[in-house]
Amino acid sequence: MPPPPLTRLRRRPASSSQEHARASLAELTDADLLARMALGEKDSFEALYTRYHGGLFAFVAAMTGREEAKTVVQSVFVEVW
């Protein structure tokens, strides 16, 4: 049975310190982000998601179609989390 679909989270407007933190996360390596995720830092997961979602979705959609790609990509990120 496939996992339930991902939903978009509503965000509060980011403060300048939050924007700086996101910029800092974007500069980290994947290994660093994964290590931070292991410590429970959700922003690190978001940074990895932002980094890879588009390319992964395009790659999978080219092979399987958009609907199947949604499920596959969601499963990948559920496993990463």
Number of C-alpha atoms within 10 A of each C-alpha: 3 8 10 9 10 12 6 6 6 6 6 6 8 10 9 9 9 12 12 12 12 16 12 11 20 17 11 14 11 16 9 13 22 18 13 16 18 13 10 12 13 13 16 23 21 16 19 20 15 12 13 12 15 11 11 16 19 14 14 17 17 11 10 12 13 14 9 14 19 16 17 19 20 19 17 12 15 11 8 12 14
